[in-house]
Amino acid sequence: MFDALEIVTTVITGLMVGVEFSVAFIVNRIFKALPEEAGQAGRAHGGRMLGALMPFWYITSVVLSGVWAVAGWDREGAGLVIVAAGLLIVSVLMSVLLLVPINNRSVTWTPENRPADWKEQQDRWDRYHYARVGVIVAAFTLLVTAIA
């Protein structure tokens, strides 16, 4: 049963990392290459879709990592799992404090109502997102290492 917990936690967290990595290094670059209105509309739509899904994914990863840390307290690699869970908590805090406020504004933007600084806000979101991706990649790496 413990092996199943390790695998499920690692797979769910790894898939989340893959999606967020893709957003950072593929999807948003595609949107930036599109004509301005199309790129902004694509980001708004993506923000609505992923904004509805990602909170559950992040919380699930945190909860599963926490359960793993508690259940495997006396096992080898427990320290790595604890640090990974801590990093996932940091990523949730980053999301709530830095990324979600920008996302909540940008999902409503259209070419007619977007603010004058919309590009700067998107660039700020991207910078925060790159940092968050670094945090969750580190957490995922620790989870994988804890299994080995």
C-alpha positions in Angstrom: 0.0 0.0 0.0 2.8 2.4 0.8 4.4 1.7 -2.6 1.1 2.7 -4.2 1.1 6.0 -2.2 4.6 6.8 -3.5 3.7 6.0 -7.1 0.4 7.9 -7.1 2.0 10.9 -5.4 4.9 11.0 -7.8 2.8 10.5 -10.9 0.2 13.2 -9.9 2.9 15.6 -9.0 4.9 14.8 -12.1 2.0 15.4 -14.4 1.3 18.7 -12.7 5.0 19.7 -13.2 4.8 18.7 -16.9 1.7 20.8 -17.5 3.2 23.8 -15.7 6.6 23.4 -17.5 4.7 23.2 -20.8 2.8 26.4 -20.0 6.0 28.2 -19.2 8.2 27.1 -22.0 5.9 26.1 -24.8 2.3 27.4 -24.6 3.0 31.0 -23.5 5.8 31.3 -26.1 3.3 30.2 -28.8 0.8 32.8 -27.6 3.5 35.5 -27.7 4.3 34.6 -31.3 0.6 35.0 -32.3 -0.9 38.4 -33.3 -1.5 40.4 -30.2 -5.2 40.0 -29.9 -5.1 36.2 -30.6 -2.3 35.7 -28.1 -4.0 37.7 -25.4 -7.3 35.8 -26.0 -5.4 32.5 -25.9 -3.8 33.3 -22.6 -7.2 34.4 -21.1 -8.8 31.2 -22.2 -5.9 29.1 -20.9 -6.0 31.0 -17.6 -9.7 30.2 -17.2 -9.2 26.5 -18.0 -6.1 25.9 -15.9 -7.2 28.3 -13.2 -10.2 26.0 -12.6 -8.1 22.8 -12.6 -4.7 23.7 -11.0 -5.9 24.5 -7.5 -7.1 21.0 -7.0 -4.0 19.5 -8.6 -1.7 21.6 -6.4 -3.6 20.8 -3.2 -3.8 17.1 -4.1 0.0 17.0 -4.5 0.5 18.7 -1.2 -1.9 16.4 0.6 -0.5 13.2 -0.9 3.1 14.4 -0.1 2.1 15.1 3.4 0.4 11.7 3.8 3.6 10.1 2.4 5.8 12.1 4.8 3.7 11.0 7.8 3.2 7.4 6.7 6.9 7.0 5.8 8.3 8.9 8.8 10.6 6.0 9.8 11.6 5.1 6.2 14.6 6.0 4.2 14.0 9.2 2.2 11.5 10.7 4.6 13.5 13.9 4.9 13.4 14.3 1.1 9.6 13.9 1.1 9.2 16.4 3.9 11.2 19.0 2.0 9.3 18.2 -1.2 6.0 18.7 0.7 7.3 22.0 2.0 8.3 23.1 -1.5 4.8 22.2 -2.7 3.3 24.3 0.1 5.6 27.2 -1.0 4.3 26.8 -4.6 0.7 27.0 -3.3 1.6 30.2 -1.4 3.3 31.6 -4.5 0.2 30.8 -6.5 -2.3 32.4 -4.1 -0.2 35.5 -3.3 1.5 36.3 -6.7 0.0 34.5 -9.6 -3.7 34.1 -8.9 -4.4 37.9 -8.5 -2.9 38.5 -12.0 -4.6 35.5 -13.5 -8.0 36.6 -12.1 -7.7 39.9 -13.8 -6.2 38.6 -17.1 -8.9 36.0 -17.7 -11.5 38.8 -18.2 -9.5 40.9 -20.6 -10.5 41.4 -24.2 -8.9 43.7 -26.7 -11.5 46.3 -25.8 -11.2 46.2 -22.0 -7.6 45.2 -21.2 -5.6 47.8 -19.2 -2.7 49.8 -20.8 -0.1 47.7 -18.8 -1.6 44.3 -19.8 1.7 43.2 -21.3 3.7 44.1 -18.2 1.2 42.2 -16.1 1.6 39.1 -18.3 5.3 39.4 -18.2 5.2 39.6 -14.4 3.0 36.5 -14.3 5.5 34.7 -16.5 8.4 35.6 -14.2 6.5 34.4 -11.1 5.5 31.3 -13.0 9.1 30.5 -14.0 10.0 30.7 -10.3 7.1 28.5 -9.3 8.1 25.9 -12.0 11.5 25.8 -10.5 10.1 25.1 -7.0 7.8 22.3 -8.2 10.5 20.8 -10.3 12.7 20.7 -7.2 9.8 19.1 -5.2 9.2 16.5 -7.9 12.9 15.7 -8.1 13.0 15.1 -4.3 9.9 12.8 -4.5 11.5 10.7 -7.3 14.8 10.6 -5.4 13.0 9.5 -2.2 11.6 6.4 -4.0 15.0 5.3 -5.2 
